[in-house]
């Protein structure tokens, strides 16, 4: 059985959820920058930005959930769903600040995709046997 990480008294696991979620958002932003470069460099159609963005935010939710579940060491599906929800909330807040009409059917689609990515990342993060020096 995996040893669970102990945080200072009264701190709970909120710190890991926050750190992992910020890591996921950072990964999503980095992947979006790379995607934007690819779209511009290869002169792809601008409509390709939406699928690229969906893949980027789902990858960010996956990485965040994987990190959190790996560090916390248990209940990967719950950790993944919570982390996916946090990453979705952060991305939604950022998109609401940038765009005027951010609520659409696409928002629901992103929510489902990010929750599933978080769920898979959380389950995989708990069951993965990696050395602690990599993460």
Buried (B, 14 or more C-beta within 10 A) or exposed (E): EEEEEEEEEEEEBEEBBEBBBBBBBEBBBEBBEEBBEEBEEEEEEEEEBEEBBBBBBBBBBBBBBBBBBBBBBEBBBEBBBBBBBBBBEBBBEBBEEEEEEBEEEEBEEBBEBBBBBBBBBBBBBBEEEEEEEEE
